[in-house]
């Protein structure tokens, strides 16, 4: 993709000049409804581009899951153009344009970081009507280049112009797409302190898309990992579950362990791996099995995923103790505190682990009649894979896991400690 000669749309005089690249994107690769939205917005005089993960995935040759649009149109202007539109959110107002089959084309107005004048105005408004300051800060509208600069990673800061079939790059994202590297927009230490969850997002993109991590970004992930304790706990749990669901769980949690991030969020699991008991390496086999299921189109429940993740520490805690229930509660107390694990999820994990251990011992009994049997059977298939064992004949819920090769141990790269 060489820089194209087509200039971008007019920008503010002080706007940085973008690089514009010819895009090797076929119209058939883009959702036709997203293209309809862009064409209509432009017909009424607005700028409109595909943006974010959809553009990144197109350029990396990955089928995008979503197609998001960034536009100069304000949310109410978008709503006036589309009868099938609804405005959502208070902190970050978005237009959702609805199509058949439950499809949503998310459309956001270009935004920028607030200036000192914006902050002063917001403080005056807050004093008058007690408006949450954060709500207005995310709704300061801006220009395309300002919108690109406030995003997290360069590979996520690209605009795709569907009419010209070009990529507009204000942040150096195209060289990083070509180099297959994760790099922050701006100083990584600053960006991770602004939002520590970006550390987990860097891990997710590296693992799922098979990208390298820029060395200064990697060093900042290690140095700023303790900042994750400041993040909202439900966000942390959701990111952990996304890593498990994403099809690259093995590499994701290996990176978490390698960077010390796992020790911040799940110290019980990190200590279990650091102690290296004989069964510790089974974790990587379980994560391999989860990735295999994902590729086969079978996704275990969140409870089964979390049970597979924590099975080693749970068994280490409850084996050989008089009060296994108390030992489980003690282990999970800190997990619940760090990640805001809901009580229902915690209890479901307990149930599935107990059932899987009975299956492992060949004691099915009344288990097939229990409503959680299918979940526990999937967990048992995952554990059989991790142990290099063939699943029992009665287990047909996870036939994809019949590969019996024992998972190979991986040599762990020495963690770099912050200076």
VEXDREN-2710 file (C-alpha; in Angstrom, 1 decimal):
% VEXDREN-2710
k/r/px/py/pz
1/UNK/0.0/0.0/0.0
2/UNK/1.8/3.1/-1.2
3/UNK/0.7/6.6/-0.1
4/UNK/-2.1/7.8/-2.4
5/UNK/-2.2/11.1/-4.1
6/UNK/-5.8/11.7/-3.0
7/UNK/-5.8/14.4/-0.3
8/UNK/-7.9/14.0/2.8
9/UNK/-10.9/16.2/3.4
10/UNK/-10.2/19.8/4.6
11/UNK/-8.9/20.0/8.2
12/UNK/-8.3/22.8/10.6
13/UNK/-5.2/24.9/9.8
14/UNK/-3.3/23.6/12.7
15/UNK/-4.1/20.0/12.1
16/UNK/-1.2/17.6/11.5
17/UNK/-0.9/16.4/7.9
18/UNK/-1.9/12.7/7.7
19/UNK/-0.3/10.1/5.6
20/UNK/-2.9/8.7/3.1
21/UNK/-2.4/5.2/1.8
22/UNK/-4.1/3.2/-0.9
23/UNK/-6.0/0.4/0.8
24/UNK/-6.1/-3.1/-0.5
25/UNK/-9.7/-3.5/0.7
26/UNK/-12.4/-5.0/-1.5
27/UNK/-15.9/-3.5/-1.2
28/UNK/-17.2/-7.1/-0.5
29/UNK/-15.0/-7.1/2.7
30/UNK/-17.0/-4.3/4.2
31/UNK/-20.5/-4.7/5.6
32/UNK/-22.9/-3.2/3.1
33/UNK/-25.0/-1.6/5.8
34/UNK/-22.0/0.2/7.1
35/UNK/-21.3/1.5/3.6
36/UNK/-25.0/2.7/3.4
37/UNK/-24.6/4.7/6.6
38/UNK/-21.4/6.3/5.4
39/UNK/-23.0/7.2/2.0
40/UNK/-26.0/8.8/3.6
41/UNK/-24.0/10.8/6.1
42/UNK/-21.8/12.1/3.3
43/UNK/-24.8/12.9/1.1
44/UNK/-25.9/15.3/3.8
45/UNK/-22.5/17.0/4.0
46/UNK/-20.8/15.1/6.9
47/UNK/-17.5/13.5/7.1
48/UNK/-17.7/9.8/7.8
49/UNK/-15.2/7.0/7.9
50/UNK/-14.8/3.4/9.2
51/UNK/-12.6/3.5/12.2
52/UNK/-11.1/1.4/14.9
53/UNK/-10.9/-2.4/15.2
54/UNK/-12.8/-3.0/12.0
55/UNK/-10.2/-1.1/9.9
56/UNK/-7.4/-2.7/11.8
57/UNK/-8.7/-6.2/11.1
58/UNK/-9.4/-5.5/7.4
59/UNK/-5.8/-4.4/7.0
60/UNK/-4.5/-7.4/8.8
61/UNK/-6.5/-9.8/6.7
62/UNK/-8.8/-10.7/9.6
63/UNK/-12.6/-10.8/9.2
64/UNK/-13.9/-7.9/11.3
65/UNK/-16.5/-8.7/13.9
66/UNK/-17.9/-5.1/13.9
67/UNK/-17.8/-2.1/11.7
68/UNK/-17.8/1.2/13.6
69/UNK/-18.1/4.7/12.0
70/UNK/-16.7/8.0/13.1
71/UNK/-18.4/11.1/11.7
72/UNK/-18.5/14.9/12.0
73/UNK/-22.3/14.6/12.5
74/UNK/-23.5/15.2/16.1
75/UNK/-25.6/12.4/17.7
76/UNK/-28.9/14.2/17.2
77/UNK/-27.9/14.9/13.5
78/UNK/-27.3/11.2/13.0
79/UNK/-30.7/10.4/14.6
80/UNK/-32.4/12.8/12.3
81/UNK/-31.0/11.0/9.2
82/UNK/-31.9/7.5/10.3
83/UNK/-35.3/6.4/11.6
84/UNK/-33.7/3.1/12.7
85/UNK/-31.4/5.0/15.1
86/UNK/-31.3/5.3/18.8
87/UNK/-28.9/7.4/21.0
88/UNK/-27.3/5.5/23.9
89/UNK/-25.0/6.4/26.8
90/UNK/-24.5/9.3/29.1
91/UNK/-20.7/9.3/29.6
92/UNK/-20.1/8.6/25.9
93/UNK/-23.1/9.4/23.6
94/UNK/-23.3/7.1/20.6
95/UNK/-25.7/6.5/17.8
96/UNK/-26.7/2.9/17.2
97/UNK/-28.2/2.4/13.8
98/UNK/-30.2/-0.8/13.8
99/UNK/-30.6/-3.3/10.9
100/UNK/-32.2/-6.7/10.5
101/UNK/-30.9/-9.7/12.4
102/UNK/-29.9/-7.6/15.4
103/UNK/-27.1/-5.9/13.6
104/UNK/-25.9/-2.6/15.0
105/UNK/-23.7/-0.1/13.2
106/UNK/-22.2/2.1/15.9
107/UNK/-21.7/5.7/14.9
108/UNK/-19.7/8.1/17.0
109/UNK/-19.0/11.8/16.6
110/UNK/-15.3/12.8/16.3
111/UNK/-14.1/13.7/19.8
112/UNK/-11.1/15.4/21.3
113/UNK/-9.5/15.7/24.8
114/UNK/-11.0/18.7/26.7
115/UNK/-9.1/21.9/26.8
116/UNK/-8.7/24.0/30.0
117/UNK/-11.6/26.2/28.8
118/UNK/-13.7/23.1/28.5
119/UNK/-12.8/22.0/32.0
120/UNK/-13.6/25.4/33.4
121/UNK/-17.0/25.4/31.6
122/UNK/-17.7/21.8/32.8
123/UNK/-16.9/22.8/36.4
124/UNK/-19.3/25.7/36.2
125/UNK/-22.0/23.4/34.8
126/UNK/-21.3/20.8/37.5
127/UNK/-21.8/23.3/40.3
128/UNK/-25.1/24.3/38.8
129/UNK/-26.7/21.0/38.0
130/UNK/-24.4/18.4/39.7
131/UNK/-23.5/16.9/36.3
132/UNK/-20.8/14.2/36.5
133/UNK/-17.7/15.8/35.1
134/UNK/-16.7/12.6/33.3
135/UNK/-19.9/12.6/31.4
136/UNK/-19.2/15.8/29.6
137/UNK/-15.4/15.2/29.2
138/UNK/-16.1/12.3/26.8
139/UNK/-18.5/14.4/24.8
140/UNK/-16.2/17.2/23.7
141/UNK/-16.5/17.1/19.9
142/UNK/-13.5/17.6/17.7
143/UNK/-11.8/16.9/14.3
144/UNK/-10.7/13.6/12.8
145/UNK/-7.1/14.1/13.8
146/UNK/-8.1/14.9/17.4
147/UNK/-10.2/11.8/17.5
148/UNK/-7.4/9.6/16.2
149/UNK/-4.9/11.0/18.8
150/UNK/-7.1/10.1/21.8
151/UNK/-7.2/6.4/20.9
152/UNK/-5.1/3.8/22.6
153/UNK/-2.9/2.1/20.1
154/UNK/-1.7/3.2/16.6
155/UNK/-3.3/0.2/14.9
156/UNK/-6.7/1.3/16.3
157/UNK/-6.3/5.0/15.2
158/UNK/-6.8/4.6/11.4
159/UNK/-9.7/5.9/9.3
160/UNK/-10.8/4.1/6.2
161/UNK/-12.3/6.2/3.5
162/UNK/-14.6/3.8/1.6
163/UNK/-15.2/6.2/-1.3
164/UNK/-11.6/6.7/-2.1
165/UNK/-10.5/3.3/-0.8
166/UNK/-7.7/4.9/1.2
167/UNK/-6.5/4.8/4.8
168/UNK/-6.0/8.1/6.6
169/UNK/-3.2/7.8/9.2
170/UNK/-2.5/10.6/11.8
171/UNK/-0.8/8.3/14.3
172/UNK/1.7/6.1/12.4
173/UNK/-0.6/3.1/12.4
174/UNK/0.1/1.9/8.9
175/UNK/3.8/1.2/9.5
176/UNK/2.8/-0.7/12.7
177/UNK/0.1/-2.7/10.7
178/UNK/2.9/-3.6/8.3
179/UNK/5.3/-4.4/11.0
180/UNK/2.6/-6.3/13.0
181/UNK/3.4/-4.5/16.3
182/UNK/1.4/-3.0/19.1
183/UNK/2.4/0.5/20.0
184/UNK/0.7/3.2/22.0
185/UNK/-0.3/6.6/20.7
186/UNK/1.9/8.8/22.9
187/UNK/4.1/7.8/25.8
188/UNK/3.2/4.3/27.0
189/UNK/3.8/5.0/30.7
190/UNK/1.4/8.0/30.5
191/UNK/-1.2/6.1/28.5
192/UNK/-1.2/3.2/30.9
193/UNK/-1.5/5.5/33.9
194/UNK/-4.5/7.2/32.2
195/UNK/-6.3/3.9/31.8
196/UNK/-4.5/0.8/33.2
197/UNK/-6.9/-1.5/31.4
198/UNK/-5.0/-0.7/28.2
199/UNK/-2.3/-3.1/29.5
200/UNK/-4.8/-6.0/29.2
201/UNK/-5.9/-4.6/25.8
202/UNK/-2.3/-4.7/24.6
203/UNK/-2.1/-8.3/25.7
204/UNK/-5.4/-9.1/23.9
205/UNK/-4.3/-7.6/20.6
206/UNK/-0.9/-9.1/20.7
207/UNK/-2.3/-12.6/21.5
208/UNK/-5.4/-12.6/19.3
209/UNK/-3.8/-11.0/16.2
210/UNK/-0.3/-12.5/16.6
211/UNK/1.4/-9.1/16.9
212/UNK/4.6/-8.2/18.6
213/UNK/4.7/-5.6/21.4
214/UNK/6.9/-2.6/20.9
215/UNK/9.7/-2.9/23.6
216/UNK/9.1/0.4/25.3
217/UNK/5.4/-0.5/25.5
218/UNK/6.3/-3.9/27.0
219/UNK/8.5/-2.2/29.5
220/UNK/5.8/0.2/30.4
221/UNK/3.3/-2.7/30.9
222/UNK/5.7/-4.2/33.4
223/UNK/6.4/-0.9/35.1
224/UNK/2.8/0.2/35.3
225/UNK/1.1/-3.2/36.1
226/UNK/0.3/-2.2/39.7
227/UNK/-1.9/0.6/38.3
228/UNK/-4.4/-2.1/37.4
229/UNK/-5.5/-2.0/41.0
230/UNK/-7.0/1.5/40.3
231/UNK/-9.2/0.3/37.5
232/UNK/-12.9/-0.5/38.0
233/UNK/-13.2/-4.1/39.2
234/UNK/-16.0/-5.1/36.8
235/UNK/-13.9/-3.9/33.9
236/UNK/-11.1/-6.1/35.0
237/UNK/-13.3/-9.2/35.3
238/UNK/-14.8/-8.5/31.8
239/UNK/-11.3/-8.2/30.3
240/UNK/-10.2/-11.4/31.9
241/UNK/-13.2/-13.2/30.5
242/UNK/-12.6/-11.6/27.0
243/UNK/-9.1/-13.0/27.1
244/UNK/-10.5/-16.5/27.9
245/UNK/-13.2/-16.2/25.1
246/UNK/-11.0/-14.7/22.4
247/UNK/-9.4/-17.8/20.9
248/UNK/-5.9/-17.0/22.1
249/UNK/-6.3/-17.7/25.8
250/UNK/-3.0/-19.6/26.0
251/UNK/-0.8/-16.8/24.7
252/UNK/-2.9/-14.1/26.5
253/UNK/-2.3/-15.6/30.0
254/UNK/1.3/-16.5/29.1
255/UNK/1.8/-12.8/28.5
256/UNK/0.0/-11.9/31.7
257/UNK/2.3/-14.2/33.6
258/UNK/5.4/-13.0/31.8
259/UNK/4.7/-9.3/32.5
260/UNK/3.7/-9.9/36.1
261/UNK/0.2/-8.7/35.3
262/UNK/-1.2/-12.1/36.4
263/UNK/0.4/-11.6/39.8
264/UNK/-1.5/-8.3/40.2
265/UNK/-4.9/-9.6/39.2
266/UNK/-4.8/-13.3/40.1
267/UNK/-1.9/-13.7/42.6
268/UNK/-3.3/-17.1/43.6
269/UNK/-2.9/-18.4/40.1
270/UNK/0.5/-16.7/39.6
271/UNK/1.9/-18.2/42.8
272/UNK/0.6/-21.6/41.8
273/UNK/2.5/-21.3/38.5
274/UNK/5.6/-19.8/40.2
275/UNK/5.7/-22.7/42.7
276/UNK/5.6/-25.1/39.7
277/UNK/3.9/-28.1/41.2
278/UNK/3.6/-31.1/38.9
279/UNK/0.2/-30.1/37.7
280/UNK/0.9/-26.4/37.2
281/UNK/1.7/-26.8/33.5
282/UNK/-1.8/-28.3/33.0
283/UNK/-3.1/-24.7/32.9
284/UNK/-1.5/-24.3/29.5
285/UNK/-3.2/-27.5/28.3
286/UNK/-6.6/-26.2/29.6
287/UNK/-6.1/-22.9/27.8
288/UNK/-5.1/-24.8/24.6
289/UNK/-8.3/-26.8/24.9
290/UNK/-10.4/-23.6/25.3
291/UNK/-8.8/-22.2/22.2
292/UNK/-9.5/-25.4/20.3
293/UNK/-13.2/-25.2/21.3
294/UNK/-13.3/-21.6/20.2
295/UNK/-12.0/-22.5/16.8
296/UNK/-14.5/-25.3/16.5
297/UNK/-17.3/-22.9/17.3
298/UNK/-18.0/-24.1/20.8
299/UNK/-17.6/-21.5/23.6
300/UNK/-17.9/-22.7/27.2
301/UNK/-19.8/-20.6/29.7
302/UNK/-18.1/-18.0/31.7
303/UNK/-18.3/-20.2/34.8
304/UNK/-16.6/-23.1/32.9
305/UNK/-13.9/-20.8/31.6
306/UNK/-13.2/-19.4/35.0
307/UNK/-13.2/-22.8/36.6
308/UNK/-10.7/-24.1/34.0
309/UNK/-8.5/-21.1/34.7
310/UNK/-8.5/-21.5/38.5
311/UNK/-8.7/-25.3/38.7
312/UNK/-5.1/-25.7/39.7
313/UNK/-5.1/-23.3/42.7
314/UNK/-8.6/-24.6/43.8
315/UNK/-7.5/-28.2/43.9
316/UNK/-4.2/-27.2/45.6
317/UNK/-6.3/-25.4/48.3
318/UNK/-9.0/-28.1/48.9
319/UNK/-7.1/-31.3/48.6
320/UNK/-6.3/-33.0/51.9
321/UNK/-8.1/-30.4/54.1
322/UNK/-10.9/-31.2/56.5
323/UNK/-13.2/-28.3/55.5
324/UNK/-12.9/-28.0/51.7
325/UNK/-15.7/-25.5/51.5
326/UNK/-13.9/-23.1/53.9
327/UNK/-10.7/-23.6/51.9
328/UNK/-12.4/-22.7/48.7
329/UNK/-14.0/-19.6/50.3
330/UNK/-10.6/-18.5/51.6
331/UNK/-9.0/-18.9/48.2
332/UNK/-11.8/-17.1/46.4
333/UNK/-12.1/-14.2/48.9
334/UNK/-9.2/-12.2/47.4
335/UNK/-10.3/-13.1/43.8
336/UNK/-13.7/-11.8/44.5
337/UNK/-12.3/-8.6/46.1
338/UNK/-9.9/-7.9/43.2
339/UNK/-12.2/-8.7/40.2
340/UNK/-15.6/-8.2/41.7
341/UNK/-16.6/-11.8/40.8
342/UNK/-20.4/-12.0/41.3
343/UNK/-21.5/-14.5/44.0
344/UNK/-23.5/-16.5/41.4
345/UNK/-20.3/-17.0/39.3
346/UNK/-18.3/-17.9/42.3
347/UNK/-20.8/-20.6/43.4
348/UNK/-21.2/-21.9/39.8
349/UNK/-17.4/-22.4/39.6
350/UNK/-17.5/-24.3/42.9
351/UNK/-20.3/-26.6/41.5
352/UNK/-18.5/-27.2/38.2
353/UNK/-15.2/-28.1/39.9
354/UNK/-16.9/-30.5/42.3
355/UNK/-18.8/-32.2/39.4
356/UNK/-15.7/-32.4/37.2
357/UNK/-13.7/-34.0/40.0
358/UNK/-16.4/-36.6/40.4
359/UNK/-16.3/-37.3/36.7
360/UNK/-12.6/-37.7/36.8
361/UNK/-13.1/-40.3/39.5
362/UNK/-15.6/-42.1/37.3
363/UNK/-18.5/-41.4/39.7
364/UNK/-21.3/-40.0/37.5
365/UNK/-24.2/-41.0/39.7
366/UNK/-27.0/-38.6/39.2
367/UNK/-24.8/-36.0/37.5
368/UNK/-26.3/-36.5/34.0
369/UNK/-29.7/-35.3/35.4
370/UNK/-28.3/-32.1/36.9
371/UNK/-28.9/-28.9/35.0
372/UNK/-25.2/-28.0/35.1
373/UNK/-24.1/-31.4/33.6
374/UNK/-23.3/-30.0/30.1
375/UNK/-21.1/-27.3/31.6
376/UNK/-19.3/-29.7/33.8
377/UNK/-18.8/-32.2/30.9
378/UNK/-17.2/-29.5/28.9
379/UNK/-14.9/-28.7/31.8
380/UNK/-14.1/-32.4/32.1
381/UNK/-13.2/-32.6/28.4
382/UNK/-10.9/-29.6/28.9
383/UNK/-9.2/-31.3/31.8
384/UNK/-8.8/-34.6/29.9
385/UNK/-7.0/-32.6/27.2
386/UNK/-4.7/-31.0/29.7
387/UNK/-3.8/-34.4/31.2
388/UNK/-3.2/-35.9/27.8
389/UNK/-6.1/-38.4/28.3
390/UNK/-8.8/-39.5/25.9
391/UNK/-12.2/-38.2/27.0
392/UNK/-14.5/-41.0/28.2
393/UNK/-17.0/-42.6/25.8
394/UNK/-20.0/-40.9/27.4
395/UNK/-18.5/-37.5/26.8
396/UNK/-19.6/-36.4/23.4
397/UNK/-20.1/-32.7/24.2
398/UNK/-16.5/-31.8/23.3
399/UNK/-15.3/-34.2/20.6
400/UNK/-12.9/-31.6/19.3
401/UNK/-10.7/-32.2/22.4
402/UNK/-9.7/-35.8/21.5
403/UNK/-6.1/-34.8/20.5
404/UNK/-4.2/-36.6/23.2
405/UNK/-0.8/-35.1/22.8
406/UNK/0.5/-34.0/26.2
407/UNK/1.0/-30.2/26.1
408/UNK/4.6/-29.2/25.9
409/UNK/6.1/-27.1/28.6
410/UNK/7.1/-23.6/27.5
411/UNK/10.2/-21.9/28.8
412/UNK/9.2/-18.8/30.6
413/UNK/11.1/-15.6/29.6
414/UNK/12.5/-13.9/32.7
415/UNK/10.3/-11.1/33.8
416/UNK/11.8/-7.6/33.6
417/UNK/11.3/-5.7/36.8
418/UNK/10.7/-2.0/36.8
419/UNK/13.8/0.0/37.8
END
